[in-house]
Amino acid sequence: MKLAIIGAGNVGGALGLAWAQKAGHEIFFGVRDPKAEKTQTLLRAIGGKARAGTVAEAAAFADVIVLSTPWPAAEAAIRAMGTIKGKIIIDATNPLTRGPDGVGLEIGHSISGGEKVQGWAVGASVFKALNTTGFGNMANPVYIGVKSVMFVAGDDAPNKPKVIDLVGQLGFDVVDAGPLRNARLLEAHAMLWIDLALARGQGRDFAFAVVRR
Ligand SMILES: NC(=O)c1ccc[n+]([C@@H]2O[C@H](COP(=O)([O-])OP(=O)(O)OC[C@H]3O[C@@H](n4cnc5c(N)ncnc54)[C@H](OP(=O)(O)O)[C@@H]3O)[C@@H](O)[C@H]2O)c1
C-alpha cells in the first residue's frame, strides 16, 4: 500500500520504519525540509521503500495519510495537503498543551482533536488511532508475547476494516472504539499513558492491553 506520513519525527519515523519492514508498504514522508539530515538518516534506515517530499506531494501519492505533527501544526499541515477528497487520514496527534500543572489536553469534553482534524480535512475520512501509546510501543507493541492495544475511532464504516488491518500490521491488538467523537476518550486515554510515563515513574516501556474471558 502507498502510505503518506506527515511529520517524520518520533511517531512518523517509528511508523514508517515498522510499516515498511513488517508489511512492505511504500512510505512517502511529507515534511517541511525533505533534505534535512534527520529525514535522510531515517530514509537510509528504512531502505528503498521510503522517500520524502513536501506535504502536498506525500498526500497526492497515498490513499492513506497519517498525521503525526505536533498539535499546533496540525491545521497547517492539513491545509498544505491540497486535494484530499476520498482519502483516509489517520490522526495520531494529541491536542497537548503545557499549563501550570504540566502537560494536559487543550480540549476534550465537548470536542476532540480528531473531530477538529475532520473539520479541517474536508472530503477526507478521519480516523483517530496511533495516539494512545508511546512511539517505542509503535515500533514494538508486543510485551512478553502479549499484544498491546490500539484503538481506532472513526465514522467511515466501509473504510474502517482497512484502517484496522493497517494498524494491526504493526503488531497491535486493534479494538474498534466506535465513532470519531470517541476521539475525546482516546485523547484522554493517551493523556493517561503520558502522565504515567512522564510523571508517575512508569517510563516509556509499558503499554495497555485488553484481556478477555
Ligand atoms: N511521542 C510519542 O510517543 C507520541 C505518541 C502518540 C502520539 N503522539 C503525537 O504525535 C504527534 C507527533 O509527535 P512526535 O513525538 O513524533 O513529535 P516530533 O518528534 O516533534 O515530530 C514532529 C514532526 O512533525 C514535523 N512538523 C512540524 N510541523 C509541521 C508541518 N507544518 N508540516 C509538516 N510537518 C511538520 C516536524 O518536522 P520539523 O523537523 O520540520 O520540525 C517533525 O518531523 C504529536 O501530536 C504527539 O502528541 C506522540
The ligand as an SDF file (V2000), in Angstrom:
LIG
                    3D

 48 52  0  0  0  0  0  0  0  0999 V2000
    5.9760   10.9680   21.0480 N   0  0  0  0  0  0  0  0  0  0  0  0
    5.0770    9.9970   21.2850 C   0  0  0  0  0  0  0  0  0  0  0  0
    5.3890    8.9500   21.9030 O   0  0  0  0  0  0  0  0  0  0  0  0
    3.6700   10.1760   20.7760 C   0  0  0  0  0  0  0  0  0  0  0  0
    2.7670    9.0990   20.9080 C   0  0  0  0  0  0  0  0  0  0  0  0
    1.4840    9.2080   20.3950 C   0  0  0  0  0  0  0  0  0  0  0  0
    1.1060   10.3940   19.7570 C   0  0  0  0  0  0  0  0  0  0  0  0
    1.9960   11.4320   19.6750 N   0  0  0  0  0  0  0  0  0  0  0  0
    1.5580   12.6510   18.9640 C   0  0  0  0  0  0  0  0  0  0  0  0
    2.1140   12.5570   17.6620 O   0  0  0  0  0  0  0  0  0  0  0  0
    2.4830   13.8600   17.1970 C   0  0  0  0  0  0  0  0  0  0  0  0
    3.9700   13.8430   16.8250 C   0  0  0  0  0  0  0  0  0  0  0  0
    4.7460   13.5530   17.9850 O   0  0  0  0  0  0  0  0  0  0  0  0
    6.3040   13.2790   17.8420 P   0  0  0  0  0  0  0  0  0  0  0  0
    6.7770   12.8870   19.1800 O   0  0  0  0  0  0  0  0  0  0  0  0
    6.5730   12.4080   16.6710 O   0  0  0  0  0  0  0  0  0  0  0  0
    6.8230   14.7550   17.5210 O   0  0  0  0  0  0  0  0  0  0  0  0
    8.2310   15.1630   16.8770 P   0  0  0  0  0  0  0  0  0  0  0  0
    9.2350   14.1020   17.1250 O   0  0  0  0  0  0  0  0  0  0  0  0
    8.4830   16.5550   17.3090 O   0  0  0  0  0  0  0  0  0  0  0  0
    7.9340   15.1490   15.3110 O   0  0  0  0  0  0  0  0  0  0  0  0
    7.0280   16.0340   14.7280 C   0  0  0  0  0  0  0  0  0  0  0  0
    7.2840   16.0800   13.2310 C   0  0  0  0  0  0  0  0  0  0  0  0
    6.3090   16.9440   12.6310 O   0  0  0  0  0  0  0  0  0  0  0  0
    7.0040   17.8030   11.7350 C   0  0  0  0  0  0  0  0  0  0  0  0
    6.2500   19.0260   11.5040 N   0  0  0  0  0  0  0  0  0  0  0  0
    6.0790   20.0840   12.3390 C   0  0  0  0  0  0  0  0  0  0  0  0
    5.2960   20.9970   11.7440 N   0  0  0  0  0  0  0  0  0  0  0  0
    4.9690   20.5110   10.5230 C   0  0  0  0  0  0  0  0  0  0  0  0
    4.1820   20.9930    9.4380 C   0  0  0  0  0  0  0  0  0  0  0  0
    3.5440   22.1730    9.4920 N   0  0  0  0  0  0  0  0  0  0  0  0
    4.0850   20.2180    8.3230 N   0  0  0  0  0  0  0  0  0  0  0  0
    4.7100   19.0190    8.2600 C   0  0  0  0  0  0  0  0  0  0  0  0
    5.4530   18.5070    9.2550 N   0  0  0  0  0  0  0  0  0  0  0  0
    5.5830   19.2550   10.3710 C   0  0  0  0  0  0  0  0  0  0  0  0
    8.3400   18.0290   12.3580 C   0  0  0  0  0  0  0  0  0  0  0  0
    9.2300   18.4410   11.3740 O   0  0  0  0  0  0  0  0  0  0  0  0
   10.3890   19.5270   11.6190 P   0  0  0  0  0  0  0  0  0  0  0  0
   11.5870   18.6790   11.8050 O   0  0  0  0  0  0  0  0  0  0  0  0
   10.3920   20.2960   10.3360 O   0  0  0  0  0  0  0  0  0  0  0  0
   10.0150   20.3430   12.8240 O   0  0  0  0  0  0  0  0  0  0  0  0
    8.6630   16.6180   12.8570 C   0  0  0  0  0  0  0  0  0  0  0  0
    9.1670   15.8070   11.8280 O   0  0  0  0  0  0  0  0  0  0  0  0
    2.1180   14.8250   18.3090 C   0  0  0  0  0  0  0  0  0  0  0  0
    0.8580   15.3870   18.0150 O   0  0  0  0  0  0  0  0  0  0  0  0
    2.0770   13.9480   19.5510 C   0  0  0  0  0  0  0  0  0  0  0  0
    1.1870   14.4510   20.5350 O   0  0  0  0  0  0  0  0  0  0  0  0
    3.2480   11.3410   20.1530 C   0  0  0  0  0  0  0  0  0  0  0  0
  1  2  1  0
  2  3  2  0
  2  4  1  0
  4  5  1  0
  4 48  2  0
  5  6  2  0
  6  7  1  0
  7  8  2  0
  8  9  1  0
  8 48  1  0
  9 10  1  0
  9 46  1  0
 10 11  1  0
 11 12  1  0
 11 44  1  0
 12 13  1  0
 13 14  1  0
 14 15  2  0
 14 16  1  0
 14 17  1  0
 17 18  1  0
 18 19  2  0
 18 20  1  0
 18 21  1  0
 21 22  1  0
 22 23  1  0
 23 24  1  0
 23 42  1  0
 24 25  1  0
 25 26  1  0
 25 36  1  0
 26 27  1  0
 26 35  1  0
 27 28  2  0
 28 29  1  0
 29 30  1  0
 29 35  2  0
 30 31  1  0
 30 32  2  0
 32 33  1  0
 33 34  2  0
 34 35  1  0
 36 37  1  0
 36 42  1  0
 37 38  1  0
 38 39  2  0
 38 40  1  0
 38 41  1  0
 42 43  1  0
 44 45  1  0
 44 46  1  0
 46 47  1  0
M  CHG  2   8   1  16  -1
M  END
$$$$
